């Protein structure tokens, strides 16, 4: 896949012959986004244009726990779908202030897509004045109806809400895959070893939406291997309570050093609340039950 980084202060874009271009932010690359992109893929060479970060970043607003997928995640998902060109617009105040006509003249016209694909709620340009109808004055535009699931439209906003509520299994149904986070394994406080359940502490370099505090079952993808896992998002109420939740992952069938490695953690389902135990023995007993439950349940859906 060709990745084209666009800086609006120094725009150098080339025409791509017979390109079918999809426009949007595509957070989560959920089933609705996939439906739109597949419509383009069915016609030929396909490109996707999106932003590197949400507009809130440029506006200085809240940027914690706000995204379902990082730019890296999107690139991987799009490449697997067969997308050939990935255009990344670097978010800035200048970009937010760009008029709809400038967006068309300076960015879209140089690429000269054969057809453009957007969702019916797509907007662009300063104050979101650009609409699919306005865009159709300059290009052939395909407006893809919003996809429905369980009698409601699939949206990134709703999926974020499901994840925050710990309803990761419902989020999976809207995403078409398990909800996942990618991060680096770092040294923690060694509390997992005290319980007999060593854990990988995950350091996220992107403001992913975090599932609510709790214990989950899922998978860990490491290089070309996948491992069953128990995932705990907690403040360690039993051992030295923390000020904010951390993500700890116990791999059921892995032995070795994970420090410094990047892993992908997939959430399959919520298991239970985080409980404060009176002793480490009680915590160990509960974790043993969690592990057995995960072994059985994940075997059925693996």
C-alpha positions in Angstrom: 0.0 0.0 0.0 1.3 3.5 -0.9 1.1 5.9 2.0 1.0 9.6 1.0 1.5 12.2 3.8 -0.2 15.5 3.0 1.0 18.7 4.6 -1.3 21.5 3.4 1.5 24.1 3.7 3.5 22.1 1.1 1.1 20.1 -1.0 2.7 17.9 -3.7 0.1 15.5 -5.0 0.1 13.5 -8.2 -2.8 12.2 -10.3 -3.6 8.5 -10.0 -5.3 7.0 -13.0 -8.7 5.5 -12.4 -8.6 6.0 -8.7 -11.7 5.3 -6.6 -11.3 7.5 -3.5 -13.0 7.1 -0.1 -13.2 10.1 2.2 -13.8 10.2 5.9 -12.2 9.8 9.3 -13.0 6.0 9.5 -12.3 5.7 13.3 -12.6 2.0 14.0 -12.9 1.0 10.3 -16.2 -0.5 11.4 -18.6 -2.5 9.3 -20.2 0.7 7.9 -16.8 2.0 6.8 -15.9 -1.4 5.3 -19.1 -1.4 3.3 -18.2 2.0 1.8 -14.6 0.9 1.0 -15.8 -2.4 -0.5 -18.0 -0.4 -2.8 -14.9 1.3 -4.1 -12.8 -1.8 -4.2 -15.4 -3.5 -6.4 -14.8 -0.8 -9.1 -11.0 -0.9 -9.2 -7.9 0.8 -7.7 -9.0 2.2 -4.3 -7.6 5.0 -2.1 -8.7 6.2 1.3 -8.1 9.7 2.6 -8.3 10.5 6.3 -6.8 12.6 9.1 -3.9 11.5 11.3 -5.8 12.6 14.4 -9.2 13.9 15.3 -10.0 17.7 15.0 -10.0 18.0 18.8 -6.2 17.6 18.7 -5.7 20.8 16.7 -8.3 22.6 18.8 -6.6 21.7 22.1 -9.7 19.9 23.5 -9.8 16.6 25.4 -7.6 14.1 23.7 -7.7 11.2 26.1 -9.6 7.9 25.5 -11.0 9.3 22.3 -10.2 6.9 19.4 -10.9 3.3 18.5 -8.0 2.9 16.1 -4.6 4.6 15.7 -3.3 5.6 12.3 -1.1 2.5 12.4 -4.2 0.3 13.0 -6.1 1.9 10.1 -3.2 1.3 7.8 -3.0 -2.4 8.7 -6.8 -2.8 8.3 -7.0 -1.0 5.0 -4.0 -2.8 3.5 -5.7 -6.2 4.5 -8.8 -5.0 2.6 -6.8 -4.3 -0.5 -6.6 -0.5 -0.5 -3.7 0.7 -2.7 -3.4 4.3 -1.6 -3.6 5.8 1.9 -3.7 9.6 2.0 -3.0 11.1 5.4 -4.0 14.7 6.1 -2.0 16.1 9.0 -4.5 17.8 11.3 -3.9 21.5 12.0 -5.8 24.7 12.5 -4.9 25.7 9.0 -6.6 22.5 7.7 -9.6 23.1 9.8 -9.9 26.7 8.4 -9.5 25.5 4.8 -12.6 26.3 2.7 -14.5 23.6 0.9 -13.3 25.1 -2.4 -9.7 25.1 -1.4 -10.0 21.5 -0.3 -11.3 20.6 -3.7 -8.9 22.7 -5.7 -5.7 22.0 -3.7 -6.2 18.4 -2.6 -8.8 16.6 -4.6 -8.3 18.0 -8.1 -4.6 17.2 -8.2 -5.3 13.6 -7.4 -8.2 13.6 -10.0 -10.1 10.6 -8.7 -12.3 8.8 -11.2 -15.0 8.5 -8.5 -15.4 9.5 -4.9 -17.1 7.5 -2.2 -18.6 9.0 1.0 -21.1 8.3 3.7 -24.4 10.2 3.6 -23.3 12.2 6.7 -19.9 13.2 5.2 -18.9 16.9 5.6 -15.7 18.8 4.7 -14.2 22.2 4.6 -14.4 25.2 7.0 -17.5 25.0 9.3 -18.4 21.7 7.5 -20.0 23.6 4.7 -18.9 20.9 2.1 -21.5 18.2 1.5 -21.7 15.2 -0.8 -24.1 17.2 -3.0 -21.7 20.1 -3.3 -18.8 17.7 -4.1 -20.9 16.2 -6.9 -20.5 19.5 -8.8 -16.9 18.6 -9.4 -16.6 14.8 -9.3 -18.7 11.7 -9.7 -19.7 11.0 -6.1 -21.2 7.8 -4.7 -23.1 8.4 -1.5 -23.2 5.1 0.5 -26.2 4.7 2.8 -25.3 4.3 6.5 -25.2 0.6 7.5 -27.6 -0.7 10.1 -27.0 -3.2 12.9 -29.7 -4.2 15.4 -32.0 -1.6 13.9 -29.6 1.3 14.5 -26.9 2.9 12.3 -23.4 1.7 12.9 -21.4 4.6 14.2 -17.9 5.2 15.7 -19.6 7.2 18.5 -21.9 4.4 19.5 -19.0 1.8 19.4 -16.9 4.1 21.7 -19.8 4.2 24.1 -20.1 0.4 24.1 -16.4 0.0 24.8 -16.5 2.5 27.6 -19.3 0.5 29.2 -17.4 -2.7 29.0 -19.7 -4.2 26.3 -16.9 -5.3 24.1 -18.8 -8.2 22.7 -21.4 -5.8 21.4 -18.7 -3.6 20.0 -17.2 -6.6 18.2 -20.6 -7.0 16.4 -20.4 -3.5 15.0 -16.6 -3.6 14.2 -16.7 -7.0 12.5 -13.7 -8.0 14.6 -12.6 -7.9 18.2 -11.9 -4.5 19.7 -8.1 -4.2 20.2 -5.4 -2.0 21.6 -1.7 -1.9 20.5 1.0 -1.0 22.9 4.5 -1.6 24.2 5.1 -4.0 27.1 6.9 -2.1 29.9 8.0 -2.8 33.4 5.3 -2.5 36.1 5.5 -2.9 39.8 5.8 -6.6 39.8 2.5 -7.2 41.5 1.5 -10.0 39.1 4.4 -12.1 40.2 3.2 -11.8 43.8 0.0 -13.5 42.9 1.5 -16.2 40.7 0.1 -14.7 37.6 2.8 -12.7 35.8 1.4 -10.0 33.6 2.5 -7.8 30.7 1.9 -4.1 31.5 0.8 -2.2 28.4 1.9 1.3 27.6 -0.3 2.9 25.0 1.2 5.6 22.7 -2.3 6.5 21.3 -5.4 7.8 23.1 -7.5 4.6 22.6 -10.9 4.3 24.1 -10.4 2.2 27.2 -13.0 -0.4 28.3 -14.3 0.2 31.8 -12.4 -1.1 34.8 -12.8 -4.9 35.0 -11.5 -8.3 34.0 -11.9 -9.5 30.4 -10.9 -12.5 28.4 -9.4 -12.2 25.0 -6.3 -12.8 22.8 -2.8 -11.4 22.5 -1.2 -11.2 19.1 2.6 -11.3 19.2 4.5 -11.5 15.9 2.8 -14.4 14.1 1.4 -16.1 17.2 -1.9 -15.7 19.1 -2.3 -16.5 22.8 -5.4 -16.8 25.0 -5.3 -14.1 27.7 -6.9 -12.6 30.7 -6.9 -8.8 30.5 -7.3 -6.7 33.6 -8.0 -3.0 33.7 -7.7 -1.9 37.3 -6.2 0.3 40.0 -4.9 -2.7 42.0 -7.3 -2.4 44.9 -5.8 -5.4 46.7 -2.1 -4.5 46.3 -1.0 -0.9 46.5 -4.0 1.0 44.9 -3.1 3.3 42.0 -4.4 6.7 41.1 -5.5 5.6 37.6 -6.2 2.3 35.9 -3.5 0.3 34.2 -3.8 -2.4 31.6 -2.3 -5.8 32.6 -2.4 -8.9 30.4 -1.8 -12.5 31.5 -1.0 -14.8 28.6 -2.3 -18.3 29.3 0.3 -20.3 27.4 3.3 -18.1 27.1 6.6 -18.3 28.8 9.3 -15.7 28.1 10.3 -12.1 28.3 7.9 -9.6 26.7 9.5 -6.4 27.8 10.0 -3.9 25.0 7.8 -5.9 22.6 4.7 -4.5 20.9 1.6 -6.6 21.3 -2.0 -6.3 20.2 -4.6 -7.1 22.8 -8.1 -8.2 21.6 -11.1 -8.0 23.9 -13.6 -10.8 23.5 -15.9 -10.4 26.5 -16.3 -9.0 30.0 -15.7 -11.5 32.8 -16.2 -9.7 36.1 -15.7 -6.6 38.2 -12.4 -5.9 39.9 -12.7 -6.9 43.5 -10.7 -5.9 46.5 -9.6 -9.1 48.3 -8.5 -9.4 51.9 -5.5 -11.6 51.1 -3.3 -12.5 48.2 -4.4 -16.1 48.6 -8.0 -15.1 47.9 -6.9 -13.1 44.8 -4.8 -16.0 43.6 -7.8 -18.3 44.0 -10.1 -16.0 41.9 -7.4 -15.6 39.2 -7.2 -19.3 39.0 -10.9 -19.5 38.4 -10.6 -16.7 35.8 -7.9 -18.6 33.9 -10.0 -21.8 33.8 -13.0 -19.9 32.6 -11.0 -18.2 29.8 -9.5 -21.5 28.8 -12.8 -23.1 28.2 -14.7 -20.1 26.7 -12.0 -19.0 24.3 -11.5 -22.6 23.1 -15.0 -22.6 21.7 -14.6 -19.3 19.7 -11.0 -19.6 18.7 
